Amino acid sequence: MDLGDILGPNNILPELQASNRWEAIDELIGNLVRTEKIKPEDREAVTAAVKKRENSMSTGIGFGIGLPHASTDLIHEVVGALGRSKKGVNFDALDNQPVNLVMLFLVPQGQFQKHLHTLANIAKLMHKAEFRQALEQSPDAASMLGIIKDFGKK
């Protein structure tokens, strides 16, 4: 599953308000609730699953990227939200640098291969410097989605 398949224009936050990884995760999960990707009553359980995964090891993988993710039986398809922070988020990243792009995604429980495949595809795309720069310089969510779809075809 590619990033362009997961994200819609309403799941891209070009002005993430968070200052740390926990706030970023909460903000992105809030977006998934508002856009009806997850049910409001499932918010706490989803948040707990993502935070449990994040506590085992930060998903701040370097290069200004955070990829918080989890598996849960509360969804039936892969869902996600992307946040951009111009000031940077303290994500306890592996390189100790602030994170500017946070891509949170959830995979249905028991779909281990899909989870790994999705994570690998997103990480591969995010490691392209020109892709990150284009997202960071993009004026709004619609143009960010266009960049994601363009790069997803390459």
C-alpha positions in Angstrom: 0.0 0.0 0.0 1.4 3.4 -1.0 1.2 6.7 0.7 -1.1 8.1 -2.0 -3.6 5.3 -1.4 -3.7 6.0 2.4 -4.0 9.8 2.4 -6.8 12.0 1.3 -6.6 15.9 1.2 -8.4 16.0 4.6 -5.7 13.8 6.2 -2.9 16.2 5.6 -2.1 18.8 8.2 0.3 21.4 6.7 0.5 23.3 10.0 1.1 20.7 12.8 0.8 22.5 16.1 2.5 19.9 18.2 5.9 20.5 19.9 6.6 16.9 20.9 5.9 13.4 19.5 3.0 12.7 21.9 1.2 15.9 20.9 1.9 15.1 17.2 0.4 11.6 17.6 -2.7 13.0 19.4 -3.1 15.7 16.8 -3.0 13.2 13.9 -5.3 10.7 15.6 -7.7 13.6 16.2 -7.6 14.2 12.5 -8.5 10.5 11.8 -11.5 10.9 14.2 -12.7 14.1 12.6 -12.4 12.6 9.1 -14.2 9.5 10.3 -11.3 7.1 9.6 -11.6 5.9 13.2 -14.6 6.1 15.5 -14.6 8.7 18.3 -15.2 5.9 20.9 -12.0 4.1 19.6 -9.7 7.1 20.0 -8.3 6.2 23.3 -7.6 2.6 22.4 -6.0 3.6 19.1 -3.9 6.2 20.9 -2.8 3.6 23.4 -1.7 1.2 20.7 0.3 3.8 18.9 1.9 5.1 22.1 2.8 1.5 23.2 4.6 1.0 19.9 6.3 4.3 20.2 7.4 3.6 23.8 9.2 0.5 22.6 11.4 2.6 20.3 10.9 6.0 18.7 9.8 6.0 15.1 11.7 9.2 14.5 13.9 7.6 11.9 16.1 10.6 11.1 16.1 13.1 8.2 13.3 15.0 10.0 10.8 12.1 9.6 8.5 10.4 12.2 6.5 7.3 11.3 4.4 6.4 14.3 2.3 3.3 13.5 0.4 0.5 15.1 -1.9 -2.5 14.3 -5.4 -2.5 15.7 -8.6 -4.5 15.4 -10.6 -1.2 15.5 -10.1 -0.5 11.7 -10.7 -2.6 8.6 -8.4 -0.8 6.2 -5.0 1.0 6.4 -5.6 4.6 7.4 -3.2 7.5 8.0 -2.6 11.2 8.5 0.4 13.3 7.6 1.5 16.4 9.6 4.1 19.0 8.7 5.8 21.1 11.3 7.8 24.0 10.1 9.3 24.6 13.5 10.1 20.9 14.1 8.8 18.5 16.7 10.9 16.9 19.4 10.4 13.2 18.5 13.4 11.6 20.3 14.6 10.7 16.8 17.5 8.4 16.2 19.6 11.3 15.0 18.4 13.6 17.8 17.1 16.1 15.2 13.6 17.7 15.2 11.0 16.1 13.0 9.3 18.1 10.3 7.1 15.4 8.7 5.1 13.0 10.8 3.3 10.2 9.0 1.0 8.2 11.3 -0.6 5.1 10.0 -2.7 2.2 11.3 -3.0 -1.3 9.9 -5.7 -3.8 10.7 -4.7 -6.3 13.3 -3.3 -9.6 11.9 -2.1 -8.1 8.6 1.6 -8.3 9.3 2.8 -8.4 5.7 0.6 -5.4 4.8 2.0 -3.6 7.8 5.6 -4.2 6.8 5.0 -3.5 3.2 3.3 -0.2 4.0 6.0 0.9 6.4 8.7 0.0 3.9 7.0 1.9 1.1 6.5 5.0 3.2 10.0 5.0 4.6 11.5 4.5 1.1 9.6 7.5 -0.2 10.3 9.7 2.8 14.1 9.0 2.5 14.1 10.8 -0.9 15.5 14.3 -0.1 13.7 15.9 -3.1 10.4 14.4 -1.9 10.8 15.8 1.6 11.9 19.2 0.3 8.9 19.4 -2.0 6.5 18.6 0.9 8.2 21.0 3.2 8.0 23.9 0.6 4.5 23.1 -0.5 1.9 25.8 0.2 -1.1 23.6 1.3 -2.5 20.2 1.8 -3.8 19.9 -1.8 -0.4 20.5 -3.3 1.2 18.2 -0.7 -1.2 15.4 -1.8 -0.3 16.1 -5.5 3.4 15.7 -4.6 2.7 12.5 -2.8 0.8 11.1 -5.8 3.4 12.2 -8.3 6.3 10.7 -6.4 4.3 7.5 -5.7 4.3 6.9 -9.5 8.1 7.2 -9.8 
